[in-house]
Amino acid sequence: MIARFPGTCQNCGRRFPAGTTILWSTQVTTHLHCPVELPLPDLPEWTPAAPKRIAIEEAGVYVLLDGTICKVQANQSKTHTYALRWHEIPGERLTEAGTRKRGEYEYEAGLVAVVAAEGRKMTLDEAKAFILQYGICCRCGIKLVAADSVERGIGPVCIKYFQEREAA
């Protein structure tokens, strides 16, 4: 691996700068081509873990531990999922407190693994609170104007995704 920080070779005691190719484990750090021939401990073979994914059937709106809202959806060919993070931006929706709110979902590489590890599906009550703040459906982003949809807090198509989970 490439050293991100300067360090000291545990074989020869010489300092090496950041950017040096090194052998690293929890037991020893040494130059890749250390001039001192000391036996290195047996290092376990490392294989990278496959990134966690969310199944296409589990796509929807998730809430992370810190309260961040993320939307997981299938790619165009319906083979994988990816995640979008909700960001507030200066906006146009007037809230009860007299402030204006607006937001949008933005793609973030690797976010789907974070959502898979620590996210939980958004509840219908949280979706209702979302529309009261932003005036749009948290799942599809469509502006809700029908009185029934606004009252429920979610549109007639997207509510199916929440009702299936609420009943379970």
C-alpha positions in Angstrom: 0.0 0.0 0.0 1.0 3.6 -0.3 1.7 5.4 3.0 -0.6 8.3 3.5 1.6 9.7 6.3 5.3 9.6 7.1 6.3 6.8 9.4 9.2 4.6 10.7 10.1 1.2 9.3 9.9 -1.4 12.1 12.6 -3.5 10.4 15.4 -1.0 9.9 14.3 2.0 12.0 14.6 4.5 9.1 11.9 7.1 8.5 9.9 7.0 5.3 7.9 9.9 3.7 4.3 9.9 2.8 3.8 8.3 -0.6 6.3 5.5 0.1 5.2 2.0 -0.9 5.0 0.0 2.4 3.9 -3.3 3.8 1.4 -2.7 6.6 -0.5 -4.8 9.1 -1.7 -4.3 12.6 1.6 -6.0 13.7 4.3 -4.4 11.5 4.9 -1.5 9.1 8.0 -1.7 6.8 9.3 -0.5 3.5 8.3 -2.7 0.6 12.0 -3.2 -0.2 13.5 -2.8 3.3 17.4 -3.0 3.2 17.3 -5.1 6.4 16.2 -8.7 5.9 14.2 -9.5 9.0 11.5 -12.1 8.9 8.0 -10.6 8.7 5.2 -12.2 10.6 2.7 -14.2 8.6 0.1 -11.8 7.4 -3.4 -12.9 6.8 -4.5 -12.7 3.2 -6.7 -9.7 2.7 -9.6 -9.7 0.3 -11.8 -6.6 0.0 -15.3 -7.1 1.1 -18.0 -6.6 -1.5 -19.8 -3.3 -1.0 -23.2 -3.7 0.7 -26.1 -3.1 -1.6 -29.8 -2.7 -1.1 -32.0 -5.0 -3.1 -34.1 -3.4 -5.8 -37.3 -4.6 -4.0 -36.1 -2.6 -0.9 -35.7 0.7 -2.8 -37.4 3.6 -1.0 -36.7 6.5 1.3 -34.4 5.8 4.3 -33.3 7.7 7.4 -29.7 7.5 8.6 -28.7 7.5 12.3 -27.9 11.2 12.1 -31.4 12.0 10.6 -30.2 12.4 7.1 -32.8 11.5 4.5 -31.7 9.3 1.6 -33.6 7.9 -1.4 -32.5 4.5 -2.8 -33.6 3.7 -6.3 -32.8 1.2 -9.0 -30.6 2.1 -11.9 -32.1 2.4 -15.4 -31.4 -1.2 -16.3 -32.8 -2.4 -13.0 -29.7 -4.3 -12.0 -28.4 -2.3 -9.0 -29.5 0.3 -6.6 -27.9 3.7 -5.8 -28.6 6.3 -3.2 -29.3 10.0 -3.2 -28.9 12.3 -0.2 -31.5 15.1 0.6 -29.9 18.5 0.8 -31.7 21.7 1.8 -31.1 24.6 -0.5 -32.2 28.2 -0.4 -35.8 28.0 -1.5 -39.3 29.1 -2.0 -41.6 27.0 0.3 -42.9 29.1 3.2 -43.1 27.1 6.4 -45.2 27.7 9.5 -42.3 29.3 11.2 -42.1 31.9 8.4 -38.9 30.5 6.8 -38.6 29.3 3.3 -37.4 25.8 2.6 -36.5 23.8 -0.5 -34.3 20.9 -1.2 -33.2 18.3 -3.7 -31.7 14.9 -3.8 -28.1 14.6 -4.9 -26.2 11.5 -5.9 -23.2 10.5 -3.7 -20.9 7.7 -4.7 -20.8 4.9 -2.0 -23.8 6.3 -0.2 -25.8 3.1 -0.8 -23.4 1.1 1.4 -23.8 3.6 4.2 -27.6 3.4 3.9 -27.4 -0.4 3.9 -25.3 -0.4 7.0 -27.1 2.2 9.2 -30.3 3.3 7.4 -33.9 2.4 8.3 -36.9 2.9 6.1 -38.8 6.1 6.6 -42.2 5.8 8.3 -45.5 7.2 6.9 -45.6 9.7 9.7 -42.1 10.9 8.8 -43.2 11.2 5.2 -46.1 13.4 6.2 -43.8 15.6 8.2 -41.5 15.9 5.1 -44.3 17.1 2.9 -45.4 19.7 5.4 -41.8 21.1 5.3 -41.1 20.9 1.6 -44.4 20.6 -0.2 -43.2 17.6 -2.3 -43.4 13.8 -2.0 -40.3 12.4 -0.3 -40.2 9.4 -2.6 -40.8 10.8 -6.1 -40.3 14.5 -5.6 -43.6 15.5 -7.2 -45.3 18.6 -5.9 -48.5 17.5 -4.2 -51.6 19.6 -5.0 -54.5 17.3 -4.6 -56.2 17.9 -1.2 -56.3 14.2 -0.3 -52.6 13.8 -1.1 -51.6 16.9 0.9 -53.8 15.8 3.8 -52.3 12.3 3.8 -48.8 13.7 3.2 -48.1 11.5 0.3 -49.4 10.8 -3.2 -51.7 7.9 -4.2 -48.9 6.0 -6.1 -46.1 6.4 -3.5 -48.3 5.6 -0.5 -48.4 2.0 -1.6 -44.7 1.8 -0.8 -45.4 2.9 2.8 -48.6 1.0 3.4 -47.0 -2.4 2.6 -44.4 -1.8 5.3 -46.8 -0.3 7.8 -49.0 -3.4 7.6 -46.1 -5.8 8.0 
